[in-house]
Amino acid sequence: MEALQLARHASALFLFVCFLVKRGSSNPNHCTPSLLDRSFGSTSNLFFLNSICGVIGRNWSMLFTAAGFSVSLQDSNPEQLTHALSSIRLQMLELEERGELLGKRPALEQLNLIKAEQDLSVAVNGAVYIQECIPEDLEMKRGLFSTLDHMLPPTSIIGSSSSCLLPSTLFADLKCCSRCLVCHPVNPPYLIRLVELVPHPKTEAWVTLQIEDLMRQLGRMPITLRVELPGFALNRLQYALLTEAWRLVESGALTPDEVDLVITEGLGPRYAFSGPLETMHLNGAGIRNYCQLYGESICSVSNTFGPTPKFSGVVMDSVHKAMCDTVGDSTRDLEKRQCWRDRCLAALSKLKRTINVQDKEGKTTEKEQTGKFT
């Protein structure tokens, strides 16, 4: 009963504080009540971000500042921190110039909400929520979480950006495991709204609910897995696609470029608006009818897929050569193509935020698409 009361209290406080952050003073030094502060009397920065300052950490920080949160970036390498802040500044100003910056504050005001710290204990001092973004290395992550376990107050929540590591393994033996969960974004997080939440078996319900709400405050679309699965949801679907793409090249049926074309000019455009199950429903005059018409064929074709490929050897060399011919293989070539991809994603994101999307009853639901702070 006590836990339930805490959950309700924390959720209500969270919504109220977020409202104050977004509607309150534009002064970047303005302080707000702590997220879980029952008295509303003390003040502290609302949000801190712990991160090795790579692409994911930088994107997370931009999302939080867009929503009006104060952010602390942490990295033990001062050069990484300097590069991160410079990169964030450049990206925000470019997004603002193109009319694609999220949030209601101008870029420079958002930038003022970010501070950099080398010392982990300083970065997380007073932290309400920590988003870990270090490399996908189990022992490295467990080492960090073990350190944080002895640093954080009993109300702080830890979210991991891990894309595959299971919470039961990541957070094993931590005293704070009831306040830990995976919070996995899709790269690049600033431009793709989905976030996968995977609680630890002992994660308290109020923690998951609060982080779901936090993601919505950032304009994200959270989904919460009810059971632990290797690869979660997005990578399970992605890996199923990648394994068959590899087989098509391996069999000589298609070239690597032709496989990519099947997605970019075939499945991709419609999946940007209707997922695979809704597509079944639309294309078959209902799921039942679709299954009756095509269910046997799906099973028959699926039985021919064959074993999981090794992603090495001759096929890997063939795919690598094709991608280098198309995109290039230098760092500059890759960065140029990534920038082009990100501009396309930004344009698609903007379209999805502004288009008059019709709900099931034919009513405009544009507000739902735009998020809460865009």
ZILIN-V211181 format. One record per residue. RES is the residue in one small letter. D_CENTER is the distance of its C-alpha to the mean C-alpha in Angstrom with 2 decimals. Layout:
BEGIN
RES:D_CENTER / RES:D_CENTER
END
This chain:
BEGIN
m:32.56 / e:31.74 / a:28.11 / l:27.87 / q:29.39 / l:26.95 / a:24.02 / r:25.56 / h:26.48 / a:23.10 / s:21.39 / a:24.15 / l:24.04 / f:20.35 / l:20.78 / f:23.90 / v:22.64 / c:19.67 / f:22.31 / l:24.49 / v:21.92 / k:21.34 / r:24.99 / g:26.77 / s:28.16 / s:26.82 / n:28.15 / p:25.39 / n:27.55 / h:27.62 / c:26.80 / t:25.67 / p:26.30 / s:24.11 / l:21.62 / l:23.75 / d:27.07 / r:29.55 / s:32.22 / f:30.46 / g:32.96 / s:31.11 / t:28.67 / s:25.82 / n:22.70 / l:20.15 / f:17.07 / f:16.76 / l:14.00 / n:15.10 / s:13.98 / i:15.68 / c:15.36 / g:13.83 / v:11.58 / i:8.27 / g:10.33 / r:11.88 / n:9.02 / w:7.91 / s:11.68 / m:12.19 / l:10.05 / f:12.00 / t:15.22 / a:14.94 / a:15.14 / g:18.03 / f:16.96 / s:18.70 / v:16.71 / s:18.21 / l:17.02 / q:18.77 / d:20.05 / s:23.56 / n:24.20 / p:25.40 / e:25.17 / q:21.44 / l:21.10 / t:23.44 / h:21.66 / a:18.25 / l:19.95 / s:21.88 / s:18.99 / i:17.06 / r:20.40 / l:21.15 / q:17.89 / m:18.15 / l:21.81 / e:21.32 / l:18.80 / e:21.34 / e:24.17 / r:22.69 / g:21.92 / e:18.15 / l:17.25 / l:15.26 / g:17.18 / k:20.93 / r:21.85 / p:22.99 / a:21.22 / l:23.75 / e:23.46 / q:19.70 / l:20.43 / n:23.00 / l:20.48 / i:19.18 / k:21.39 / a:21.46 / e:22.90 / q:24.20 / d:25.37 / l:22.84 / s:25.17 / v:25.42 / a:21.72 / v:21.09 / n:24.40 / g:23.97 / a:20.24 / v:18.91 / y:15.42 / i:14.26 / q:10.80 / e:11.92 / c:10.82 / i:14.07 / p:14.93 / e:14.67 / d:18.14 / l:19.12 / e:22.09 / m:20.46 / k:17.74 / r:20.49 / g:22.68 / l:20.31 / f:19.73 / s:23.52 / t:24.17 / l:21.89 / d:23.61 / h:26.81 / m:25.53 / l:23.58 / p:25.33 / p:25.34 / t:23.01 / s:19.99 / i:16.77 / i:14.73 / g:11.10 / s:10.36 / s:7.49 / s:9.90 / s:9.49 / c:13.01 / l:14.95 / l:16.19 / p:16.21 / s:19.99 / t:20.38 / l:17.96 / f:19.44 / a:22.94 / d:25.85 / l:23.98 / k:25.81 / c:22.61 / c:20.95 / s:21.37 / r:18.86 / c:16.22 / l:13.31 / v:10.35 / c:6.99 / h:4.94 / p:1.53 / v:4.32 / n:6.77 / p:7.64 / p:4.73 / y:7.99 / l:9.33 / i:7.27 / r:6.77 / l:5.84 / v:4.21 / e:6.89 / l:9.29 / v:12.23 / p:15.07 / h:17.87 / p:21.12 / k:22.43 / t:19.53 / e:21.29 / a:20.49 / w:20.36 / v:17.53 / t:15.25 / l:16.56 / q:16.05 / i:12.34 / e:12.00 / d:14.07 / l:12.28 / m:9.04 / r:11.69 / q:13.37 / l:10.58 / g:11.01 / r:7.87 / m:8.93 / p:8.56 / i:10.54 / t:12.43 / l:14.30 / r:17.90 / v:18.91 / e:17.65 / l:17.47 / p:17.15 / g:14.18 / f:12.77 / a:12.69 / l:10.81 / n:12.58 / r:15.74 / l:15.97 / q:15.14 / y:17.66 / a:20.21 / l:20.11 / l:20.34 / t:23.24 / e:25.21 / a:24.60 / w:26.06 / r:28.96 / l:29.83 / v:30.26 / e:32.04 / s:34.47 / g:35.32 / a:34.40 / l:32.10 / t:31.28 / p:27.75 / d:27.77 / e:29.00 / v:26.27 / d:23.63 / l:25.82 / v:25.68 / i:21.96 / t:21.95 / e:25.15 / g:25.13 / l:22.30 / g:19.49 / p:20.97 / r:21.60 / y:18.40 / a:16.59 / f:18.48 / s:19.77 / g:18.20 / p:20.59 / l:22.19 / e:22.82 / t:24.18 / m:26.54 / h:27.64 / l:28.32 / n:30.00 / g:32.17 / a:33.41 / g:31.52 / i:29.88 / r:33.26 / n:35.01 / y:32.39 / c:32.64 / q:36.41 / l:36.51 / y:34.02 / g:33.23 / e:36.00 / s:35.01 / i:31.38 / c:32.75 / s:35.34 / v:33.01 / s:30.43 / n:33.32 / t:33.91 / f:30.51 / g:31.93 / p:30.57 / t:27.22 / p:27.77 / k:27.73 / f:25.78 / s:28.60 / g:32.10 / v:33.60 / v:30.77 / m:28.26 / d:30.81 / s:31.30 / v:27.65 / h:27.28 / k:30.40 / a:29.33 / m:25.99 / c:27.90 / d:30.49 / t:27.99 / v:25.59 / g:27.51 / d:26.98 / s:27.30 / t:24.58 / r:25.60 / d:25.41 / l:21.87 / e:20.71 / k:22.67 / r:21.13 / q:17.54 / c:18.59 / w:20.14 / r:17.12 / d:14.95 / r:17.88 / c:17.99 / l:14.36 / a:15.11 / a:18.30 / l:16.85 / s:14.33 / k:17.42 / l:19.48 / k:17.33 / r:17.41 / t:21.15 / i:22.60 / n:24.70 / v:22.89 / q:25.41 / d:24.79 / k:26.88 / e:29.84 / g:29.75 / k:28.74 / t:26.45 / t:23.07 / e:21.88 / k:20.98 / e:18.40 / q:16.78 / t:16.91 / g:14.87 / k:16.72 / f:16.95 / t:17.02
END
